[in-house]
Amino acid sequence: MAKLTGNSSLAASALAAIGASVCCVGPLVLLALGIGGSWISHLTAMEPYRPFFIGLTLAFLALAFRQLYVVPPVCEPGTACADPNTLRRQRMMFWIVGMLVLGLLAVPLLAPLFY
């Protein structure tokens, strides 16, 4: 099994969050673009899988947090990961992606306010 790095865990959590919110974000985006019709109601077919995607999202965020804050990095001198600026940028990206992911997960709760 391949080892997940901080960046791949962040990407996986973002994709899982998109999967978790596709049932509500998709119709909302289409309506915002002016695309409508009765077929939009069928886009909620992913709703039963939402808890699974939320679990995946939180698991990948936990893995990324563990990789960035708990496990000390093992790097050879002179490589990119040995640079402290790289770790600082990865941590900053973690928090940015984390806030965006939590925002995506909150959309289904806030969606009834918009339509």
C-alpha positions in Angstrom: 0.0 0.0 0.0 1.4 3.4 -0.9 2.1 5.8 1.8 0.0 9.0 1.8 1.9 12.2 2.1 0.5 15.4 3.5 -0.3 16.8 0.0 -2.0 13.6 -1.2 -4.1 13.4 2.0 -5.2 17.0 1.4 -6.1 16.2 -2.2 -8.0 13.1 -1.2 -9.9 14.9 1.5 -10.9 17.7 -0.9 -12.2 15.1 -3.4 -14.1 13.2 -0.7 -15.7 16.5 0.5 -16.8 17.2 -3.1 -18.3 13.8 -3.2 -20.1 14.4 0.1 -21.6 17.7 -1.0 -22.3 16.9 -4.7 -26.0 16.2 -3.8 -26.5 19.8 -2.7 -23.8 21.8 -4.2 -24.4 20.6 -7.8 -28.0 21.7 -8.0 -27.2 25.0 -6.3 -24.4 25.7 -8.7 -26.6 24.9 -11.7 -29.4 27.1 -10.4 -26.9 29.9 -9.9 -25.8 29.5 -13.5 -29.4 29.8 -14.7 -29.6 26.1 -15.6 -32.9 24.7 -14.4 -35.4 22.0 -15.0 -37.2 19.1 -13.3 -34.2 16.9 -13.9 -32.2 18.8 -11.3 -34.2 16.9 -8.6 -32.6 13.7 -9.7 -29.1 15.0 -8.8 -29.8 14.1 -5.2 -29.2 10.4 -5.9 -25.8 10.6 -4.1 -27.5 11.6 -0.9 -27.4 8.1 0.7 -23.6 8.0 0.2 -23.0 11.3 1.9 -22.1 9.9 5.4 -19.6 7.6 3.7 -17.9 10.5 1.9 -18.0 12.6 5.1 -16.2 9.8 6.9 -13.6 9.6 4.2 -13.1 13.4 4.2 -12.5 13.5 8.0 -10.2 10.4 7.8 -8.0 12.0 5.1 -7.9 15.3 7.0 -6.8 13.4 10.1 -4.1 11.6 8.1 -2.9 14.9 6.7 -2.9 16.5 10.2 -0.9 13.5 11.6 1.6 13.7 8.7 2.1 17.4 9.2 2.1 17.8 12.9 2.6 14.5 14.7 5.1 12.4 12.7 8.5 14.1 12.4 9.6 14.4 8.8 12.4 12.1 7.7 14.4 13.9 5.0 17.8 13.8 3.5 19.8 17.0 3.8 19.5 19.1 0.6 16.1 17.8 -0.4 13.0 20.0 -0.6 11.3 18.5 2.5 14.4 19.4 4.6 13.6 23.1 4.0 11.5 24.5 6.9 9.7 26.8 4.5 8.2 23.7 2.7 6.7 22.4 5.9 5.3 25.8 6.8 3.7 26.1 3.3 2.2 22.6 3.6 0.8 23.5 7.0 -0.7 26.7 5.7 -2.2 24.8 2.7 -3.6 22.2 5.1 -5.5 24.9 7.0 -6.8 26.6 3.8 -8.0 23.3 2.4 -9.4 22.3 5.7 -11.5 25.4 5.9 -12.7 25.0 2.3 -13.5 21.3 3.0 -15.5 22.1 6.1 -17.3 24.8 4.1 -18.3 22.3 1.5 -19.5 19.9 4.2 -21.6 22.7 5.7 -23.3 23.5 2.3 -26.1 20.9 2.7 -27.0 22.4 6.1 -27.1 25.9 4.7 -28.6 25.1 1.2 -32.3 25.4 2.4 -31.6 29.0 3.1 -30.9 29.7 -0.6 -33.7 27.7 -2.3 
